[in-house]
Amino acid sequence: IGSLARVIMSDNAMSLRFLALANSAAVSHGRETRDLRAALVKLGLRRVRNVALLMGMHDMVPSGDSRQWLDTSDFWRFNLATASCAQGLAWLRGSRQHEDAWLAGILHAIGLAAMAQRASPEMARAAELAQESGMTLADAEMRVFDFHHGEVGGRLLREWHLPTLFADSVEFLPEDFAPGELPVETAEMIALLREAVLTVRAIGFGDNGDGDEPCRPEDLAERLGLPEPAMQALADKVDREVQEISKLIGLDVPADLFAATLAK
């Protein structure tokens, strides 16, 4: 914690973000924290790791005129909602992976960020092809690049020495694979991520560039096999967490969008 605090203190903006998070309603429980070290202890190493990676990923995504194929704010809304939804679904399913599901959700589209940074015009063509043909963005990318964003994301995470679970889950998320072809924990994480992406797309919370028809919100509970109270709890969790985390990266997110859409 001491070494981590010294690294974070070298960046004033990051220090303020972690203090703000530690003093948020969901974490502080009414007890104010003014010291960065105490804030990191309260947040825990896993959450600090997750938020630090989120900030780093946020900084690498181009904004403004540098990419026209997907709105940056929509991209981040989608990623934050997917991360929170994946973690919530893991809890509801009793999965041991609930601690890692949030980070996997944030990282699941990191290949899109890298491709937007390095090949924005080609990504624009792939996104247009996906929208016009109704195919997935990954399939359209294969037409344009001969590889897809999952492969790029997996390669990046391996170069960053992240655990194999994350790299494999990100790489194989857009692909079809046979039962037993991947390790059980990887297949389970991919199943969680796919359910989260399905849910977020149905709600219309941001955009991930896919052109295929999303599931209707009224069909979600049946598709996920969850009772209405569980769906409502999941929606409340996503709304609350996306609001809190979005403030760290300066993103304006509509309040209670998940819950309001499900209620309709």
ZAMARGU-4260 file (C-alpha; in steps of 0.2 Angstrom, whole numbers, plus 5000, padded with zeros to 4 digits):
<rodrens>
0) 5000/5000/5000 | 5014/5012/5004 | 5023/5009/4987 | 5006/5011/4978 | 5002/5027/4988
5) 5019/5035/4982 | 5015/5031/4964 | 4998/5038/4965 | 5003/5053/4974 | 5015/5058/4960
10) 4999/5061/4949 | 4988/5075/4958 | 4973/5071/4947 | 4974/5053/4951 | 4976/5056/4969
15) 4960/5067/4969 | 4951/5054/4960 | 4955/5040/4972 | 4950/5051/4987 | 4934/5056/4979
20) 4930/5037/4976 | 4934/5033/4994 | 4923/5047/5000 | 4908/5042/4989 | 4892/5036/4997
25) 4894/5018/4992 | 4912/5017/5000 | 4913/5030/5014 | 4897/5025/5024 | 4897/5042/5031
30) 4916/5042/5037 | 4926/5055/5028 | 4944/5050/5022 | 4957/5064/5019 | 4973/5053/5018
35) 4977/5044/5002 | 4985/5029/5011 | 4969/5027/5021 | 4958/5029/5005 | 4968/5015/4997
40) 4966/5004/5012 | 4947/5007/5012 | 4946/5004/4994 | 4956/4988/4994 | 4970/4983/4982
45) 4959/4974/4970 | 4947/4989/4967 | 4962/5001/4966 | 4970/4990/4953 | 4953/4990/4943
50) 4951/5009/4944 | 4969/5012/4940 | 4968/5001/4924 | 4951/5010/4920 | 4960/5027/4920
55) 4974/5021/4910 | 4963/5013/4897 | 4952/5029/4897 | 4968/5039/4892 | 4972/5028/4877
60) 4955/5030/4869 | 4956/5044/4856 | 4942/5057/4857 | 4935/5071/4846 | 4939/5071/4827
65) 4952/5057/4828 | 4938/5044/4827 | 4921/5046/4819 | 4915/5028/4820 | 4909/5027/4838
70) 4906/5041/4850 | 4918/5041/4865 | 4905/5044/4878 | 4894/5030/4871 | 4909/5019/4872
75) 4913/5022/4890 | 4895/5021/4895 | 4894/5004/4887 | 4910/4998/4895 | 4906/5004/4913
80) 4889/4997/4912 | 4895/4980/4905 | 4908/4979/4919 | 4895/4982/4933 | 4883/4971/4925
85) 4895/4957/4923 | 4899/4958/4941 | 4881/4958/4946 | 4877/4943/4936 | 4891/4934/4943
90) 4885/4937/4961 | 4867/4932/4956 | 4874/4916/4948 | 4884/4912/4964 | 4900/4913/4953
95) 4917/4913/4962 | 4923/4925/4948 | 4913/4940/4954 | 4928/4949/4960 | 4936/4948/4943
100) 4920/4950/4932 | 4921/4969/4934 | 4938/4971/4927 | 4935/4958/4913 | 4920/4969/4908
105) 4930/4985/4908 | 4944/4976/4897 | 4933/4967/4886 | 4933/4981/4872 | 4951/4987/4875
110) 4955/4980/4857 | 4942/4993/4850 | 4952/5007/4859 | 4968/5001/4852 | 4961/4999/4834
115) 4953/5016/4835 | 4969/5024/4840 | 4979/5016/4826 | 4967/5013/4812 | 4952/5025/4814
120) 4947/5026/4795 | 4947/5007/4793 | 4937/5005/4809 | 4924/5017/4802 | 4923/5006/4787
125) 4920/4991/4798 | 4907/4999/4809 | 4898/5005/4793 | 4898/4987/4786 | 4892/4980/4803
130) 4877/4993/4803 | 4872/4990/4785 | 4873/4971/4785 | 4868/4967/4802 | 4883/4957/4806
135) 4893/4959/4822 | 4907/4972/4822 | 4920/4957/4825 | 4914/4949/4808 | 4915/4966/4799
140) 4933/4968/4806 | 4938/4952/4799 | 4932/4958/4782 | 4942/4974/4783 | 4957/4969/4794
145) 4958/4950/4793 | 4958/4950/4812 | 4946/4957/4826 | 4947/4968/4841 | 4946/4953/4853
150) 4963/4946/4846 | 4971/4964/4847 | 4964/4965/4865 | 4971/4948/4870 | 4988/4952/4863
155) 4988/4969/4873 | 4984/4961/4889 | 4997/4947/4887 | 5010/4961/4883 | 5005/4969/4899
160) 5007/4953/4909 | 4989/4952/4915 | 4982/4935/4920 | 4978/4923/4906 | 4960/4923/4912
165) 4958/4941/4906 | 4968/4939/4890 | 4959/4923/4884 | 4942/4930/4889 | 4944/4946/4879
170) 4952/4937/4864 | 4939/4923/4863 | 4923/4934/4868 | 4919/4938/4849 | 4922/4920/4843
175) 4912/4903/4843 | 4921/4889/4852 | 4916/4871/4856 | 4913/4865/4873 | 4929/4860/4882
180) 4940/4870/4869 | 4944/4883/4883 | 4948/4881/4901 | 4932/4880/4912 | 4935/4897/4921
185) 4938/4906/4904 | 4922/4899/4897 | 4912/4904/4912 | 4919/4922/4911 | 4915/4923/4893
190) 4897/4917/4897 | 4896/4931/4910 | 4903/4944/4898 | 4891/4939/4884 | 4876/4940/4896
195) 4882/4957/4901 | 4884/4964/4884 | 4867/4957/4879 | 4859/4966/4894 | 4868/4983/4891
200) 4864/4982/4872 | 4845/4979/4876 | 4844/4993/4888 | 4853/5005/4875 | 4866/5011/4888
205) 4879/5017/4876 | 4886/5009/4860 | 4898/4995/4856 | 4898/4997/4838 | 4889/4981/4834
210) 4876/4980/4820 | 4866/4965/4824 | 4849/4967/4832 | 4849/4968/4851 | 4838/4959/4862
215) 4822/4968/4868 | 4822/4974/4886 | 4806/4965/4889 | 4814/4949/4884 | 4829/4951/4895
220) 4823/4942/4911 | 4818/4927/4901 | 4834/4926/4891 | 4844/4928/4907 | 4833/4916/4917
225) 4832/4929/4931 | 4816/4933/4942 | 4810/4951/4941 | 4817/4956/4959 | 4834/4950/4953
230) 4833/4960/4937 | 4828/4975/4947 | 4842/4973/4959 | 4854/4971/4945 | 4848/4987/4936
235) 4849/4997/4953 | 4867/4991/4955 | 4872/4996/4937 | 4864/5013/4938 | 4873/5017/4955
240) 4890/5011/4950 | 4891/5018/4933 | 4886/5035/4940 | 4900/5034/4953 | 4914/5028/4942
245) 4909/5039/4927 | 4913/5054/4938 | 4931/5049/4939 | 4933/5050/4921 | 4922/5065/4918
250) 4908/5056/4909 | 4890/5063/4910 | 4878/5048/4912 | 4859/5049/4913 | 4853/5044/4930
255) 4843/5028/4933 | 4843/5023/4914 | 4844/5004/4917 | 4830/5004/4930 | 4819/5016/4920
260) 4821/5006/4904 | 4817/4989/4913 | 4802/4997/4921 | 4794/5002/4904
</rodrens>
